[in-house]
Structure formats: C-alpha cells, structure tokens
Amino acid sequence: MTGAHILIVDDDTALLEALPRALKFRLDGIQIDTSDNATEALVRIEQNDYDAVVSDIKMPGLDGLGVLREIKRLRPKTPTLLITGHGEHDLAVQALRGGAYDFVQKPIDRDYFVASLERAIELRRLERRVEEQRLALELHARVLEHVDDGIFLVDDEGLIQHWNPAAHAVTGLAPDSVLGRRTEDVLPGWATVGPLVPVAETPDPGGPAPKTLPLELDGKELWLSVSGVRFADGVVYAFRNVTEQRALDELKGEFVATVSHELRTPLAAIYGSAQTLRREDLVLDPETRTRLLDVIASESERLTRIASDILLANTLDSGRLRLERQRVDLGAIVREVVEEMRTSFVDRQDISIELSETGGLGAVDADADRLRQILINLVDNAVKYSPGGGRVRVELEARPNGVRFAVSDQGIGIPPSEQQRIFGKFYRLDPAQSRGVRGTGLGLYICRELARRMQGHVWVDSQEGEGSTFYVDLPVVRPAKERARAAVIGLG
Ligand code: ADP
C-alpha cells in the first residue's frame, strides 16, 4: 500500500486516533489524513485526490450519506467506505444505493475493514492505470491523426482496424470503406506485395528498410514505401507515397540516356570533320575546309550549350544561383544573341533569324549572361522545332513596367495540352510530336526558373502546325532619378 493516501472522517475522536494506528500497522506506507467533521473533510477531498475515503455515517451536521453525495459529485471515482452502527441495515442499504464502495459495521471487525479498504485502494489504483493508458492511447491516436505517413493496423485476423487520415489522403480510400475489411480486398495487389513488406518485431529505426511497392488504386499506379512493426494483436504498417520520387528517378534514368545521346551527335560531327581535315590523301578545296571548320565550331558550341544547361539546371535546383548585376544594353544583348545563333545555324539555310527591337530602353542593370541564356535557349528551340525552315524572329519591346522579349517561329507548334508542361524539368514531347528532334528537356525549365528569379515570367502562345511564340516578361525597376540613371531588371 506504499504511497496510498486515504481520509478518515469521524466525529468520534477516540476512533479517529485508534483507526489510523491500527491501519498503519497493517498497511505498510499508507498515508492517512483525518477529519472530525464533514465540512473540513469536503475541503480536503476537494484538495486531494484520495485513493479512498472512510466516513462515519452518523455525524452531527452533514452526515455520512451527505458526505458520500458530495464525494460522488466532487470525486466520483474515489471509493468511499461508510461506517454504520450495529444493526443499521437501512442506512447500510442507502449507503450502497448512494454509491458507497462498502460499509463496515460497528464494532469494527479490523480484518474485514482492512481487507475492504485494501480492495478499495487497489480498485482506485487500477482505475488510475486504466485512465492513464486511455489517455496515452488517446494521445497516440491523436498523434497518428497528424502524422504525414499513412498508418494502418491489421489485426491477427487480417482485418484493418485503424486507418489514419494520411492513409486516406494518400490512397483516396476513406476509413469507412476500409475498416474491418481484409487488406487484400482494399489494396489491390496487396496479396502479392504484402508478404514482401518487412515486419520488425519491435520498432527500430535501424531495422529493415521499408520496401517500395506498386499498388494499383483507381486505375492509377501508386508507389508506396511500406514497413511494418508487429504488436501483440497484429501488425502496424506505415507507408509513404513515393510515386513522384519514383517518376523522377525514372525520368533521371531517361535523362542520362538522352544526354549521352545528345552529346554523341555533335561529337560524331566534330570527330568526322576533324578526321576528314587530317586526311593526307585528300586534297580539300578551301570552301570544304571552311565548311568542316564551321561544323567543328558550331557543334562545339552546341556541346557547350548542353553542358552549361545541365550545370545551370543543377545550380538552380540547389538554390545556389546568384544573379549578377551589371550595366547592360538590352538591345546589344539581343543583337549579340541573334548574331551568335546565325553563326551557329549557318548550315540551316532554310531558316532566317531576324531581329526587331524597339528603341528607347536605355541601359538597365541585369545579369547579362542569364538573359543571354534565356534567349539562346528560346532561339535554339525555335530553329530546332522548325524542321521545315521558316522565319525565326526575336523581338524586344519596352512595356509600361518592364520589357518583353518574344521569340517566334513558324515551326511545328505545340498542342494546347502540352503548353504548360513543356516548362517542366526534363519534359519533352514524345518524338512523334517533336518530329524526332533531340534535346535534354532542360531548356525551357531553365528559362522559366531564370525568369522567375528575375521576378518575371515566361509563357507560350502556339498553334499546332503554324508555329509558336515564347514571351519573356521582365520587370524593370526604375530607381529614383536622383540616385541612378539606369533601370534594374530582376532584383533577385
Ligand atoms: P528540349 O528542346 O531539349 O527537348 P526544352 O525544355 O527546351 O527541351 O523544350 C521542351 C519541349 O518543348 C521540347 O521537347 C519540345 O517538344 C517543346 N518545344 C520547345 N520549344 C518549342 C518550339 N519553339 N516549337 C515547338 N515545340 C517546342
């Protein structure tokens, strides 16, 4: 009984002294408070959560039954023993009806009294433990409601007994449609993949790694990373949706294949031209020599562009990109890009790259290299995706709060359903739609991200089979006149 705390209420002070002595002797470590009147006793009961209360039933003022009523109101869980006079059966019955735990008749049979009190204290202890466990369970349940991982509990019969909101969110299956059913009936494919899920005997962060498994839900393939922990009556499974990660991994795999292909084409052209130039058995006329050197130069530039796209995409992803700010003349940048792209595509006689520029923009502060990169990517695409030739036009226009670049072509165009997605990382239209033109799928992603970092944006207007125009709007911040003469692009 160590740590048990009880209260004895009796107006008979002799008994109030004798009872505790007898109890302390028999119940080791018990702590006993006493009170000779009901009013004081109730104050104590309010202040202390006693393990049991013993009260005489007959007292002046508020009697034992009154005390019992108050205890039921204040501390409904505290077991109360009432002491009744000899032969007061009616009172005893009333006490029990009123919710007393037990009654003890005078003269008190010590053995009976101690045994009854012990049981009362034990009952209260058990109740407390149950209450603590209930609170802990409630807390766990609440925690489960808020974790990001899907969690479900399968009992020994194989039936789902718990399904948290994250599980609902990830799978789209509401608890109502899942609880009490077999896992394999709820998650198609579970019968095959379920047995592959590692189930640990105890929760252990260093335990077996979760298994990534495909499940088909609602016609869609869902990749879940699942692990389980056994508990007394079943298994708790936790899972995470890794579908996107998996798609990205697949995309990366494809990307590596695409890039190595992308690099191989210009390399083959460079290698072939160099080999031809080196051949001593061949006498090349100056025109052919120039053409071969042009191929080497333009294909090397192409390689450089691919390499810098990959590097830049990586820098953008890691968030390490810093924009420079130099005084630049936008008109000059556009002219340079157009010149560079004309040289780069000398062999595309079917394409004309034209420039149109409205004046009056003056100098701005911007990151010239990044601007150039955006424009080069757009012009490169315009030419690439115009397999039938045509006119590529680069425009620069002053707008009320900024500038607008437009790169238009008369090429294959882009279906409306793809016009948003093409700006995604690694996103490429399938070869049939892009007429087999090669690329890394990084160009437009880079354009979008760079423009965003300059507080601007990129979008496309396109008609399939007629051509596309890509726009880049960038804000120009005009600082107070007295401080600076130049405007600023992209404060990023
Ligand atoms: P890449 O050209 O290397 O594939 P981009 O990110 O530059 O990658 O472009 C993504 C996709 O958008 C291309 O695969 C192509 O299908 C489409 N696209 C881009 N520019 C044009 C354009 N000017 N005309 C038609 N389609 C285009």
Boltz pocket constraint, residues with backbone or C-beta under 6 A from the ligand:
constraints:
  - pocket:
      binder: B
      contacts: [[A, 377], [A, 378], [A, 381], [A, 382], [A, 385], [A, 409], [A, 411], [A, 412], [A, 413], [A, 414], [A, 422], [A, 423], [A, 424], [A, 427], [A, 428], [A, 429], [A, 430], [A, 434], [A, 437], [A, 438], [A, 439], [A, 440], [A, 441], [A, 442], [A, 443], [A, 444], [A, 445], [A, 468]]
      max_distance: 6.0
